[in-house]
Amino acid sequence: MARGTDRDRFGISSRGGGKAGMAEALTPDICVVGGGPGGIAAALAAAAEGVPVVLVERAGMGGSDLASGTIPSKALVAAAGIYEALRLGPVFGVTAAPLQVNLGKVREHIEAVTGEVSAGVSAGRLTALGVTVIAGEARFRDRRTLSAGERLVRPRRVILAVGSQPSIPAVPGLDTVEYMTPADGGFDLSRKPAHLIILGADRHALELAQAHNRLGIDTTVVAEGPALADDDPELAALVVDRLRAEGIRVRLNVRITSVARRKGGIRFLVTGTDERDANAAGGEIAVDGSHLLVVAGRRPNVDDLGLAAAGIQYDGSGIAVDRQLRTTNRRVYAIGDAVAGPASAGRAEYQAGRAVNSILYRWPFPDDPGAVPAVAFTDPGLASVGLSEGEARRRHGDVRTLRFPFVENDRALIERLPAGAIKVVADRRGRILGAAIVGRDAAELIVPWSLAVANRLPLSAMAALVTPHPTRSGIARRVAALPEAGLTPGWRRRIIELLRKFG
Ligand SMILES: Cc1cc2nc3c(=O)[nH]c(=O)nc-3n(C[C@H](O)[C@H](O)[C@H](O)COP(=O)(O)OP(=O)(O)OC[C@H]3O[C@@H](n4cnc5c(N)ncnc54)[C@H](O)[C@@H]3O)c2cc1C
């Protein structure tokens, strides 16, 4: 498709004023700030509708997701998964040569993957799809105007998709030791750490802990809270048990009294309630490691945006938005990690669609936090969508909770990996409110439940699902058809009883 110049497309205006070289403002319908998954999804959605859209990115396209988030971490997890599959070979009668890990090659693999993914989100590709990409930093000059690198932009609407960066917890002594975060060297495997301490126990922290440990790096997890705090504790416990069984020291709910340098590395002193560690019950114990990776949450990138000039409120958890993702400046929306909530590229992309629709159709497309599946790509994985059991009870009172274990699934037995289960919550009428799965391929298996929650489907729809055999996906039908699901109410039983009388 032939594309016009910026002047043709935006009717370049001289509104906005400013310093020399910035006099002419671009006036697109939408200006997206940030080229991570949220910003790219928003810009592409607007361009697909034929709406003039500018995207401003100050660093690399793909955002922190590509540089230090999903893509490199999942590439590392994939390498660790290959190791684990080979390690299990003898159980299946297949033996490879002695297993070895070449961390330099693992790093090359991660770089190759990020390179391939980045090609799909390059500025050139976005331009070809109708997005005007500006390389530079965006900053509000007033409520309606932004500077973007050397340009001025005065759009009808703005979508802030500025993402987040690692937050560093206030731990005594942390500032006296060297540490990495995923954003600065977290995936640099050029030198093998003798013993890696990971500070934090959220989904991303545990994925990285398991992957490093599987690749031969002794790993300890230290956290002041529980593991996988956002997940169903019953299912999260299975993941933690597995990490411990694989040899990772997982110290949860401890109080870190100090972190200090010691010869050859770092020492944490902790006290606490870790139920697995008798010594921790009262006194202080030392947790020693050679390297430290901090994966302890995120903080929004709000510092250099000039938000005050635009009348946009924010705090340490993110930019304040209403249910339609609109900020305190009605022309400006915010999505993704810049807004309080779980850090997830999937969430950023979902919110991008909601915000663009609200803007284009001048109609509310509210954000629904429960619609986005949350996943820990550990092994077993843990995926959930919709309401947890606790949340469902709080909101709906009496609910039905159904569980089905993978140990009764033929595919899981064939693969010799039967650990895990599915848990589903439905209201009294059988409408599916939420589902959580712990087990291999949990992230893939949650998909039909995502559809069910989004479309308020009943358990009977899932019980009628036809799945190939033998697959793990068959567990969806099995759990929905459990007697406790109440799919055969009394009146249907009475009809069956009556019809039996006819022979
Ligand atoms: C180790 C790790 C593993 C993860 N794994 C997963 C996973 O498996 N699945 C998942 O869904 N999520 C995962 N995440 C989370 C995911 O990476 C983030 O939620 C996602 O990147 C958020 O997307 P975003 O578009 O909101 O922001 P970002 O990806 O952070 O992009 C924001 C962009 O805005 C730009 N920017 C900021 N300010 C300005 C400005 N003033 N002007 C111009 N540009 C600006 C930045 O340079 C950046 O490129 C992981 C994160 C980490 C750290």
The ligand as an SDF file (V2000), in Angstrom:
LIG
                    3D

 53 58  0  0  0  0  0  0  0  0999 V2000
   12.3460  -12.0590   33.6390 C   0  0  0  0  0  0  0  0  0  0  0  0
   10.9930  -11.6900   33.0870 C   0  0  0  0  0  0  0  0  0  0  0  0
   10.2000  -12.6500   32.4880 C   0  0  0  0  0  0  0  0  0  0  0  0
    8.9450  -12.3250   31.9840 C   0  0  0  0  0  0  0  0  0  0  0  0
    8.1990  -13.2980   31.4190 N   0  0  0  0  0  0  0  0  0  0  0  0
    6.9610  -12.9990   30.9320 C   0  0  0  0  0  0  0  0  0  0  0  0
    6.1550  -14.0030   30.3180 C   0  0  0  0  0  0  0  0  0  0  0  0
    6.5330  -15.1680   30.2250 O   0  0  0  0  0  0  0  0  0  0  0  0
    4.9430  -13.6420   29.8360 N   0  0  0  0  0  0  0  0  0  0  0  0
    4.4690  -12.3520   29.9300 C   0  0  0  0  0  0  0  0  0  0  0  0
    3.3550  -12.0830   29.4680 O   0  0  0  0  0  0  0  0  0  0  0  0
    5.2150  -11.3840   30.4980 N   0  0  0  0  0  0  0  0  0  0  0  0
    6.4400  -11.6740   31.0050 C   0  0  0  0  0  0  0  0  0  0  0  0
    7.2090  -10.6950   31.5930 N   0  0  0  0  0  0  0  0  0  0  0  0
    6.6310   -9.3440   31.7360 C   0  0  0  0  0  0  0  0  0  0  0  0
    6.7160   -8.5680   30.4380 C   0  0  0  0  0  0  0  0  0  0  0  0
    8.0410   -8.5070   29.9640 O   0  0  0  0  0  0  0  0  0  0  0  0
    6.1700   -7.1580   30.6730 C   0  0  0  0  0  0  0  0  0  0  0  0
    4.9400   -7.2580   31.3460 O   0  0  0  0  0  0  0  0  0  0  0  0
    5.9770   -6.4450   29.3370 C   0  0  0  0  0  0  0  0  0  0  0  0
    7.2340   -6.1510   28.7840 O   0  0  0  0  0  0  0  0  0  0  0  0
    5.1870   -5.1530   29.5140 C   0  0  0  0  0  0  0  0  0  0  0  0
    5.0020   -4.5620   28.2650 O   0  0  0  0  0  0  0  0  0  0  0  0
    4.8180   -2.9930   28.0980 P   0  0  0  0  0  0  0  0  0  0  0  0
    4.5420   -2.7720   26.6480 O   0  0  0  0  0  0  0  0  0  0  0  0
    3.8530   -2.5020   29.0980 O   0  0  0  0  0  0  0  0  0  0  0  0
    6.2280   -2.3540   28.5280 O   0  0  0  0  0  0  0  0  0  0  0  0
    7.7300   -2.5960   28.0860 P   0  0  0  0  0  0  0  0  0  0  0  0
    7.9400   -3.9220   27.4310 O   0  0  0  0  0  0  0  0  0  0  0  0
    8.5340   -2.3100   29.2980 O   0  0  0  0  0  0  0  0  0  0  0  0
    7.9950   -1.4740   26.9870 O   0  0  0  0  0  0  0  0  0  0  0  0
    7.9280   -0.1080   27.3320 C   0  0  0  0  0  0  0  0  0  0  0  0
    8.7200    0.6780   26.3070 C   0  0  0  0  0  0  0  0  0  0  0  0
    8.4700    2.0670   26.5230 O   0  0  0  0  0  0  0  0  0  0  0  0
    9.6670    2.7780   26.2550 C   0  0  0  0  0  0  0  0  0  0  0  0
    9.5900    4.0870   26.9240 N   0  0  0  0  0  0  0  0  0  0  0  0
    9.4660    4.3310   28.2490 C   0  0  0  0  0  0  0  0  0  0  0  0
    9.3830    5.6510   28.4840 N   0  0  0  0  0  0  0  0  0  0  0  0
    9.4600    6.2620   27.2720 C   0  0  0  0  0  0  0  0  0  0  0  0
    9.4360    7.6160   26.8570 C   0  0  0  0  0  0  0  0  0  0  0  0
    9.3010    8.6180   27.7290 N   0  0  0  0  0  0  0  0  0  0  0  0
    9.5460    7.8730   25.5350 N   0  0  0  0  0  0  0  0  0  0  0  0
    9.6800    6.8620   24.6300 C   0  0  0  0  0  0  0  0  0  0  0  0
    9.7100    5.5640   24.9700 N   0  0  0  0  0  0  0  0  0  0  0  0
    9.5950    5.2640   26.2760 C   0  0  0  0  0  0  0  0  0  0  0  0
   10.7490    1.8750   26.8100 C   0  0  0  0  0  0  0  0  0  0  0  0
   12.0000    2.1510   26.2370 O   0  0  0  0  0  0  0  0  0  0  0  0
   10.2210    0.4890   26.4460 C   0  0  0  0  0  0  0  0  0  0  0  0
   10.7510    0.0520   25.2050 O   0  0  0  0  0  0  0  0  0  0  0  0
    8.4770  -10.9900   32.0870 C   0  0  0  0  0  0  0  0  0  0  0  0
    9.2750   -9.9990   32.6780 C   0  0  0  0  0  0  0  0  0  0  0  0
   10.5210  -10.3360   33.1800 C   0  0  0  0  0  0  0  0  0  0  0  0
   11.3690   -9.2770   33.8050 C   0  0  0  0  0  0  0  0  0  0  0  0
  1  2  1  0
  2  3  1  0
  2 52  2  0
  3  4  2  0
  4  5  1  0
  4 50  1  0
  5  6  2  0
  6  7  1  0
  6 13  1  0
  7  8  2  0
  7  9  1  0
  9 10  1  0
 10 11  2  0
 10 12  1  0
 12 13  2  0
 13 14  1  0
 14 15  1  0
 14 50  1  0
 15 16  1  0
 16 17  1  0
 16 18  1  0
 18 19  1  0
 18 20  1  0
 20 21  1  0
 20 22  1  0
 22 23  1  0
 23 24  1  0
 24 25  2  0
 24 26  1  0
 24 27  1  0
 27 28  1  0
 28 29  2  0
 28 30  1  0
 28 31  1  0
 31 32  1  0
 32 33  1  0
 33 34  1  0
 33 48  1  0
 34 35  1  0
 35 36  1  0
 35 46  1  0
 36 37  1  0
 36 45  1  0
 37 38  2  0
 38 39  1  0
 39 40  1  0
 39 45  2  0
 40 41  1  0
 40 42  2  0
 42 43  1  0
 43 44  2  0
 44 45  1  0
 46 47  1  0
 46 48  1  0
 48 49  1  0
 50 51  2  0
 51 52  1  0
 52 53  1  0
M  END
$$$$
